[in-house]
Amino acid sequence: MSGTKHDQGKPDLSLIPYPALIHEAEAFMDGERKYGRHNFRKGIQTSRLVAAALRHVFAYSDGETNAADSGVHHLGHARACLAMILQLEHDDTIADDRHVGEV
């Protein structure tokens, strides 16, 4: 027998790999030390967050696992950048400076 839980259709957060969450949290902790807790919520341009995420992905792709300045995994930093974009979109406070449709 099993108890009832109405969670159909809700995101199953247990699917997110634990190490990914740890590395992302470490990146956010590094940001907290440098800029203050939730500093990004004061506003930051989409392009800056995308650029930072890409720098971390490319550094990882080039063979560097951890960022030299923080010691945090580059992919944790990239995840944190993308999470900030998602949060700012959710809050409807993002400074969206993407050049949609421009060539």
N, CA, C and O atoms as a GROMACS GRO file, in nm:
protein
  412
    1MET      N    1   0.085  -0.118   0.000
    1MET     CA    2   0.000   0.000   0.000
    1MET      C    3   0.089   0.124   0.000
    1MET      O    4   0.201   0.122   0.052
    2SER      N    5   0.037   0.230  -0.059
    2SER     CA    6   0.114   0.352  -0.074
    2SER      C    7   0.026   0.472  -0.043
    2SER      O    8  -0.092   0.474  -0.077
    3GLY      N    9   0.084   0.571   0.022
    3GLY     CA   10   0.011   0.694   0.049
    3GLY      C   11  -0.013   0.772  -0.079
    3GLY      O   12   0.046   0.743  -0.183
    4THR      N   13  -0.100   0.868  -0.070
    4THR     CA   14  -0.134   0.950  -0.186
    4THR      C   15  -0.048   1.075  -0.187
    4THR      O   16  -0.027   1.140  -0.085
    5LYS      N   17   0.001   1.107  -0.305
    5LYS     CA   18   0.076   1.230  -0.326
    5LYS      C   19   0.040   1.282  -0.465
    5LYS      O   20   0.065   1.214  -0.565
    6HIS      N   21  -0.019   1.399  -0.471
    6HIS     CA   22  -0.062   1.458  -0.598
    6HIS      C   23   0.053   1.536  -0.661
    6HIS      O   24   0.060   1.658  -0.652
    7ASP      N   25   0.144   1.462  -0.724
    7ASP     CA   26   0.259   1.528  -0.785
    7ASP      C   27   0.271   1.497  -0.934
    7ASP      O   28   0.376   1.520  -0.993
    8GLN      N   29   0.165   1.446  -0.994
    8GLN     CA   30   0.167   1.418  -1.136
    8GLN      C   31   0.182   1.550  -1.213
    8GLN      O   32   0.116   1.650  -1.182
    9GLY      N   33   0.268   1.548  -1.312
    9GLY     CA   34   0.288   1.666  -1.395
    9GLY      C   35   0.384   1.768  -1.336
    9GLY      O   36   0.416   1.867  -1.401
   10LYS      N   37   0.432   1.746  -1.214
   10LYS     CA   38   0.527   1.838  -1.152
   10LYS      C   39   0.669   1.792  -1.186
   10LYS      O   40   0.693   1.673  -1.204
   11PRO      N   41   0.762   1.886  -1.196
   11PRO     CA   42   0.900   1.847  -1.231
   11PRO      C   43   0.959   1.753  -1.126
   11PRO      O   44   0.944   1.776  -1.006
   12ASP      N   45   1.025   1.648  -1.171
   12ASP     CA   46   1.092   1.555  -1.080
   12ASP      C   47   1.235   1.602  -1.061
   12ASP      O   48   1.326   1.564  -1.136
   13LEU      N   49   1.254   1.684  -0.960
   13LEU     CA   50   1.385   1.743  -0.935
   13LEU      C   51   1.489   1.639  -0.895
   13LEU      O   52   1.609   1.666  -0.900
   14SER      N   53   1.443   1.519  -0.856
   14SER     CA   54   1.539   1.415  -0.820
   14SER      C   55   1.614   1.363  -0.942
   14SER      O   56   1.712   1.288  -0.928
   15LEU      N   57   1.571   1.400  -1.061
   15LEU     CA   58   1.640   1.358  -1.183
   15LEU      C   59   1.769   1.437  -1.208
   15LEU      O   60   1.854   1.393  -1.284
   16ILE      N   61   1.784   1.552  -1.144
   16ILE     CA   62   1.904   1.634  -1.164
   16ILE      C   63   2.019   1.568  -1.089
   16ILE      O   64   2.010   1.545  -0.968
   17PRO      N   65   2.128   1.538  -1.159
   17PRO     CA   66   2.241   1.472  -1.093
   17PRO      C   67   2.297   1.556  -0.978
   17PRO      O   68   2.319   1.677  -0.992
   18TYR      N   69   2.319   1.489  -0.867
   18TYR     CA   70   2.369   1.556  -0.746
   18TYR      C   71   2.500   1.632  -0.769
   18TYR      O   72   2.512   1.746  -0.724
   19PRO      N   73   2.599   1.573  -0.836
   19PRO     CA   74   2.723   1.648  -0.858
   19PRO      C   75   2.702   1.778  -0.935
   19PRO      O   76   2.771   1.877  -0.910
   20ALA      N   77   2.606   1.780  -1.028
   20ALA     CA   78   2.578   1.902  -1.103
   20ALA      C   79   2.527   2.011  -1.009
   20ALA      O   80   2.566   2.127  -1.020
   21LEU      N   81   2.439   1.973  -0.917
   21LEU     CA   82   2.387   2.070  -0.820
   21LEU      C   83   2.498   2.122  -0.728
   21LEU      O   84   2.502   2.241  -0.696
   22ILE      N   85   2.586   2.034  -0.687
   22ILE     CA   86   2.697   2.074  -0.599
   22ILE      C   87   2.787   2.174  -0.669
   22ILE      O   88   2.820   2.278  -0.612
   23HIS      N   89   2.827   2.146  -0.793
   23HIS     CA   90   2.915   2.238  -0.866
   23HIS      C   91   2.846   2.372  -0.891
   23HIS      O   92   2.909   2.477  -0.882
   24GLU      N   93   2.717   2.368  -0.921
   24GLU     CA   94   2.643   2.493  -0.942
   24GLU      C   95   2.636   2.573  -0.812
   24GLU      O   96   2.653   2.694  -0.812
   25ALA      N   97   2.609   2.504  -0.701
   25ALA     CA   98   2.604   2.571  -0.571
   25ALA      C   99   2.739   2.633  -0.536
   25ALA      O  100   2.744   2.744  -0.483
   26GLU      N  101   2.847   2.562  -0.567
   26GLU     CA  102   2.981   2.617  -0.541
   26GLU      C  103   3.004   2.744  -0.622
   26GLU      O  104   3.066   2.838  -0.574
   27ALA      N  105   2.955   2.746  -0.745
   27ALA     CA  106   2.968   2.866  -0.828
   27ALA      C  107   2.888   2.981  -0.768
   27ALA      O  108   2.936   3.094  -0.764
   28PHE      N  109   2.767   2.953  -0.722
   28PHE     CA  110   2.687   3.058  -0.659
   28PHE      C  111   2.751   3.107  -0.529
   28PHE      O  112   2.743   3.225  -0.497
   29MET      N  113   2.815   3.017  -0.454
   29MET     CA  114   2.884   3.056  -0.332
   29MET      C  115   3.004   3.146  -0.365
   29MET      O  116   3.033   3.240  -0.292
   30ASP      N  117   3.074   3.116  -0.475
   30ASP     CA  118   3.183   3.202  -0.519
   30ASP      C  119   3.129   3.340  -0.554
   30ASP      O  120   3.189   3.441  -0.518
   31GLY      N  121   3.016   3.344  -0.625
   31GLY     CA  122   2.954   3.472  -0.658
   31GLY      C  123   2.911   3.548  -0.535
   31GLY      O  124   2.923   3.670  -0.530
   32GLU      N  125   2.860   3.477  -0.436
   32GLU     CA  126   2.820   3.543  -0.311
   32GLU      C  127   2.940   3.607  -0.242
   32GLU      O  128   2.930   3.719  -0.192
   33ARG      N  129   3.053   3.536  -0.240
   33ARG     CA  130   3.175   3.592  -0.179
   33ARG      C  131   3.222   3.717  -0.253
   33ARG      O  132   3.264   3.814  -0.191
   34LYS      N  133   3.214   3.714  -0.386
   34LYS     CA  134   3.265   3.824  -0.468
   34LYS      C  135   3.170   3.944  -0.474
   34LYS      O  136   3.214   4.059  -0.470
   35TYR      N  137   3.038   3.916  -0.485
   35TYR     CA  138   2.943   4.022  -0.518
   35TYR      C  139   2.830   4.039  -0.418
   35TYR      O  140   2.757   4.138  -0.424
   36GLY      N  141   2.815   3.945  -0.325
   36GLY     CA  142   2.704   3.949  -0.231
   36GLY      C  143   2.595   3.852  -0.274
   36GLY      O  144   2.584   3.816  -0.391
   37ARG      N  145   2.516   3.811  -0.178
   37ARG     CA  146   2.411   3.712  -0.201
   37ARG      C  147   2.304   3.767  -0.296
   37ARG      O  148   2.252   3.876  -0.273
   38HIS      N  149   2.272   3.693  -0.399
   38HIS     CA  150   2.168   3.728  -0.497
   38HIS      C  151   2.194   3.862  -0.566
   38HIS      O  152   2.099   3.928  -0.609
   39ASN      N  153   2.319   3.904  -0.576
   39ASN     CA  154   2.354   4.030  -0.642
   39ASN      C  155   2.299   4.036  -0.783
   39ASN      O  156   2.261   4.144  -0.830
   40PHE      N  157   2.294   3.923  -0.852
   40PHE     CA  158   2.249   3.921  -0.991
   40PHE      C  159   2.105   3.970  -1.005
   40PHE      O  160   2.066   4.017  -1.112
   41ARG      N  161   2.027   3.961  -0.898
   41ARG     CA  162   1.887   4.004  -0.904
   41ARG      C  163   1.872   4.155  -0.916
   41ARG      O  164   1.763   4.206  -0.941
   42LYS      N  165   1.981   4.226  -0.897
   42LYS     CA  166   1.978   4.372  -0.915
   42LYS      C  167   1.972   4.408  -1.063
   42LYS      O  168   1.941   4.521  -1.099
   43GLY      N  169   2.002   4.311  -1.147
   43GLY     CA  170   1.995   4.332  -1.291
   43GLY      C  171   2.128   4.309  -1.358
   43GLY      O  172   2.232   4.357  -1.313
   44ILE      N  173   2.124   4.237  -1.465
   44ILE     CA  174   2.242   4.212  -1.547
   44ILE      C  175   2.194   4.175  -1.687
   44ILE      O  176   2.091   4.109  -1.702
   45GLN      N  177   2.267   4.217  -1.786
   45GLN     CA  178   2.227   4.193  -1.924
   45GLN      C  179   2.240   4.045  -1.960
   45GLN      O  180   2.334   3.976  -1.918
   46THR      N  181   2.144   3.999  -2.038
   46THR     CA  182   2.146   3.862  -2.088
   46THR      C  183   2.279   3.832  -2.156
   46THR      O  184   2.339   3.726  -2.134
   47SER      N  185   2.326   3.924  -2.239
   47SER     CA  186   2.448   3.900  -2.316
   47SER      C  187   2.568   3.875  -2.226
   47SER      O  188   2.655   3.795  -2.261
   48ARG      N  189   2.575   3.940  -2.112
   48ARG     CA  190   2.689   3.920  -2.021
   48ARG      C  191   2.684   3.782  -1.958
   48ARG      O  192   2.787   3.717  -1.942
   49LEU      N  193   2.564   3.736  -1.922
   49LEU     CA  194   2.550   3.603  -1.863
   49LEU      C  195   2.577   3.494  -1.967
   49LEU      O  196   2.641   3.393  -1.936
   50VAL      N  197   2.528   3.513  -2.088
   50VAL     CA  198   2.553   3.416  -2.195
   50VAL      C  199   2.703   3.411  -2.225
   50VAL      O  200   2.760   3.303  -2.239
   51ALA      N  201   2.766   3.527  -2.234
   51ALA     CA  202   2.910   3.532  -2.262
   51ALA      C  203   2.990   3.462  -2.153
   51ALA      O  204   3.084   3.388  -2.183
   52ALA      N  205   2.954   3.484  -2.028
   52ALA     CA  206   3.024   3.418  -1.918
   52ALA      C  207   3.005   3.267  -1.923
   52ALA      O  208   3.100   3.191  -1.904
   53ALA      N  209   2.882   3.223  -1.949
   53ALA     CA  210   2.855   3.079  -1.959
   53ALA      C  211   2.939   3.017  -2.070
   53ALA      O  212   2.998   2.911  -2.052
   54LEU      N  213   2.944   3.085  -2.184
   54LEU     CA  214   3.022   3.032  -2.297
   54LEU      C  215   3.171   3.029  -2.266
   54LEU      O  216   3.240   2.934  -2.304
   55ARG      N  217   3.222   3.132  -2.199
   55ARG     CA  218   3.365   3.131  -2.161
   55ARG      C  219   3.397   3.008  -2.077
   55ARG      O  220   3.499   2.943  -2.097
   56HIS      N  221   3.308   2.977  -1.983
   56HIS     CA  222   3.331   2.861  -1.897
   56HIS      C  223   3.320   2.730  -1.976
   56HIS      O  224   3.400   2.638  -1.955
   57VAL      N  225   3.224   2.721  -2.065
   57VAL     CA  226   3.210   2.600  -2.147
   57VAL      C  227   3.333   2.583  -2.236
   57VAL      O  228   3.385   2.472  -2.249
   58PHE      N  229   3.379   2.692  -2.298
   58PHE     CA  230   3.495   2.683  -2.386
   58PHE      C  231   3.622   2.651  -2.307
   58PHE      O  232   3.706   2.575  -2.355
   59ALA      N  233   3.637   2.707  -2.187
   59ALA     CA  234   3.754   2.674  -2.106
   59ALA      C  235   3.753   2.526  -2.071
   59ALA      O  236   3.857   2.460  -2.074
   60TYR      N  237   3.636   2.474  -2.037
   60TYR     CA  238   3.624   2.331  -2.008
   60TYR      C  239   3.657   2.249  -2.134
   60TYR      O  240   3.729   2.150  -2.126
   61SER      N  241   3.603   2.292  -2.247
   61SER     CA  242   3.627   2.222  -2.373
   61SER      C  243   3.775   2.222  -2.410
   61SER      O  244   3.824   2.129  -2.472
   62ASP      N  245   3.845   2.328  -2.371
   62ASP     CA  246   3.988   2.339  -2.400
   62ASP      C  247   4.074   2.260  -2.300
   62ASP      O  248   4.197   2.264  -2.309
   63GLY      N  249   4.011   2.190  -2.206
   63GLY     CA  250   4.086   2.104  -2.116
   63GLY      C  251   4.102   2.153  -1.975
   63GLY      O  252   4.162   2.084  -1.892
   64GLU      N  253   4.051   2.270  -1.944
   64GLU     CA  254   4.063   2.323  -1.808
   64GLU      C  255   3.936   2.286  -1.731
   64GLU      O  256   3.827   2.323  -1.771
   65THR      N  257   3.950   2.214  -1.622
   65THR     CA  258   3.833   2.168  -1.546
   65THR      C  259   3.782   2.274  -1.450
   65THR      O  260   3.663   2.303  -1.447
   66ASN      N  261   3.872   2.333  -1.372
   66ASN     CA  262   3.832   2.432  -1.272
   66ASN      C  263   3.880   2.571  -1.309
   66ASN      O  264   3.989   2.587  -1.366
   67ALA      N  265   3.800   2.672  -1.276
   67ALA     CA  266   3.838   2.811  -1.301
   67ALA      C  267   3.957   2.847  -1.213
   67ALA      O  268   3.959   2.816  -1.094
   68ALA      N  269   4.054   2.912  -1.271
   68ALA     CA  270   4.177   2.946  -1.198
   68ALA      C  271   4.149   3.040  -1.080
   68ALA      O  272   4.212   3.027  -0.975
   69ASP      N  273   4.057   3.134  -1.097
   69ASP     CA  274   4.035   3.233  -0.992
   69ASP      C  275   3.954   3.180  -0.874
   69ASP      O  276   3.971   3.227  -0.762
   70SER      N  277   3.866   3.084  -0.898
   70SER     CA  278   3.777   3.036  -0.793
   70SER      C  279   3.803   2.892  -0.750
   70SER      O  280   3.769   2.853  -0.638
   71GLY      N  281   3.862   2.814  -0.838
   71GLY     CA  282   3.879   2.672  -0.812
   71GLY      C  283   3.752   2.592  -0.834
   71GLY      O  284   3.749   2.471  -0.809
   72VAL      N  285   3.647   2.658  -0.881
   72VAL     CA  286   3.517   2.594  -0.903
   72VAL      C  287   3.514   2.537  -1.044
   72VAL      O  288   3.571   2.594  -1.137
   73HIS      N  289   3.447   2.424  -1.059
   73HIS     CA  290   3.434   2.359  -1.188
   73HIS      C  291   3.372   2.455  -1.290
   73HIS      O  292   3.272   2.522  -1.261
   74HIS      N  293   3.432   2.462  -1.408
   74HIS     CA  294   3.382   2.553  -1.511
   74HIS      C  295   3.235   2.526  -1.546
   74HIS      O  296   3.159   2.620  -1.569
   75LEU      N  297   3.196   2.400  -1.548
   75LEU     CA  298   3.057   2.370  -1.585
   75LEU      C  299   2.961   2.411  -1.474
   75LEU      O  300   2.845   2.441  -1.501
   76GLY      N  301   3.008   2.412  -1.349
   76GLY     CA  302   2.927   2.467  -1.240
   76GLY      C  303   2.903   2.615  -1.260
   76GLY      O  304   2.792   2.665  -1.237
   77HIS      N  305   3.008   2.686  -1.302
   77HIS     CA  306   2.993   2.829  -1.332
   77HIS      C  307   2.897   2.850  -1.448
   77HIS      O  308   2.812   2.939  -1.444
   78ALA      N  309   2.910   2.768  -1.552
   78ALA     CA  310   2.822   2.782  -1.668
   78ALA      C  311   2.676   2.758  -1.627
   78ALA      O  312   2.587   2.832  -1.667
   79ARG      N  313   2.654   2.654  -1.548
   79ARG     CA  314   2.518   2.625  -1.501
   79ARG      C  315   2.464   2.742  -1.419
   79ARG      O  316   2.346   2.778  -1.432
   80ALA      N  317   2.547   2.801  -1.336
   80ALA     CA  318   2.503   2.915  -1.254
   80ALA      C  319   2.463   3.033  -1.343
   80ALA      O  320   2.363   3.099  -1.317
   81CYS      N  321   2.540   3.059  -1.447
   81CYS     CA  322   2.506   3.168  -1.539
   81CYS      C  323   2.370   3.144  -1.604
   81CYS      O  324   2.288   3.236  -1.612
   82LEU      N  325   2.347   3.022  -1.648
   82LEU     CA  326   2.220   2.989  -1.713
   82LEU      C  327   2.105   2.993  -1.612
   82LEU      O  328   1.994   3.034  -1.646
   83ALA      N  329   2.132   2.950  -1.489
   83ALA     CA  330   2.030   2.956  -1.385
   83ALA      C  331   1.990   3.101  -1.354
   83ALA      O  332   1.874   3.130  -1.329
   84MET      N  333   2.088   3.190  -1.357
   84MET     CA  334   2.057   3.332  -1.334
   84MET      C  335   1.965   3.386  -1.443
   84MET      O  336   1.871   3.460  -1.414
   85ILE      N  337   1.992   3.348  -1.567
   85ILE     CA  338   1.904   3.391  -1.677
   85ILE      C  339   1.763   3.340  -1.654
   85ILE      O  340   1.667   3.415  -1.666
   86LEU      N  341   1.751   3.213  -1.620
   86LEU     CA  342   1.619   3.154  -1.598
   86LEU      C  343   1.547   3.222  -1.482
   86LEU      O  344   1.426   3.246  -1.489
   87GLN      N  345   1.620   3.253  -1.375
   87GLN     CA  346   1.558   3.320  -1.261
   87GLN      C  347   1.511   3.460  -1.297
   87GLN      O  348   1.400   3.500  -1.262
   88LEU      N  349   1.596   3.535  -1.368
   88LEU     CA  350   1.558   3.671  -1.407
   88LEU      C  351   1.441   3.670  -1.505
   88LEU      O  352   1.355   3.758  -1.499
   89GLU      N  353   1.436   3.571  -1.594
   89GLU     CA  354   1.320   3.558  -1.682
   89GLU      C  355   1.195   3.528  -1.599
   89GLU      O  356   1.089   3.586  -1.622
   90HIS      N  357   1.209   3.438  -1.504
   90HIS     CA  358   1.096   3.402  -1.417
   90HIS      C  359   1.045   3.524  -1.341
   90HIS      O  360   0.924   3.544  -1.327
   91ASP      N  361   1.138   3.605  -1.290
   91ASP     CA  362   1.103   3.725  -1.214
   91ASP      C  363   1.057   3.839  -1.303
   91ASP      O  364   1.009   3.941  -1.254
   92ASP      N  365   1.073   3.823  -1.435
   92ASP     CA  366   1.044   3.927  -1.534
   92ASP      C  367   1.123   4.054  -1.507
   92ASP      O  368   1.073   4.166  -1.518
   93THR      N  369   1.250   4.033  -1.470
   93THR     CA  370   1.339   4.147  -1.443
   93THR      C  371   1.467   4.141  -1.527
   93THR      O  372   1.563   4.213  -1.500
   94ILE      N  373   1.467   4.056  -1.627
   94ILE     CA  374   1.588   4.038  -1.706
   94ILE      C  375   1.610   4.158  -1.798
   94ILE      O  376   1.516   4.212  -1.856
   95ALA      N  377   1.734   4.198  -1.809
   95ALA     CA  378   1.773   4.304  -1.903
   95ALA      C  379   1.807   4.232  -2.034
   95ALA      O  380   1.923   4.207  -2.064
   96ASP      N  381   1.704   4.202  -2.110
   96ASP     CA  382   1.717   4.119  -2.230
   96ASP      C  383   1.773   4.203  -2.345
   96ASP      O  384   1.701   4.281  -2.408
   97ASP      N  385   1.901   4.186  -2.369
   97ASP     CA  386   1.965   4.262  -2.478
   97ASP      C  387   2.007   4.170  -2.591
   97ASP      O  388   2.101   4.200  -2.665
   98ARG      N  389   1.937   4.056  -2.604
   98ARG     CA  390   1.967   3.967  -2.716
   98ARG      C  391   1.930   4.039  -2.845
   98ARG      O  392   1.840   4.123  -2.849
   99HIS      N  393   2.000   4.003  -2.949
   99HIS     CA  394   1.976   4.065  -3.081
   99HIS      C  395   1.897   3.966  -3.166
   99HIS      O  396   1.947   3.911  -3.263
  100VAL      N  397   1.774   3.945  -3.127
  100VAL     CA  398   1.688   3.848  -3.194
  100VAL      C  399   1.658   3.894  -3.335
  100VAL      O  400   1.610   4.005  -3.356
  101GLY      N  401   1.688   3.809  -3.430
  101GLY     CA  402   1.656   3.838  -3.570
  101GLY      C  403   1.756   3.928  -3.640
  101GLY      O  404   1.744   3.951  -3.761
  102GLU      N  405   1.855   3.980  -3.567
  102GLU     CA  406   1.953   4.067  -3.631
  102GLU      C  407   2.066   3.982  -3.688
  102GLU      O  408   2.099   3.875  -3.636
  103VAL      N  409   2.125   4.031  -3.795
  103VAL     CA  410   2.236   3.960  -3.857
  103VAL      C  411   2.358   4.048  -3.855
  103VAL      O  412   2.464   4.007  -3.903
   0.00000   0.00000   0.00000
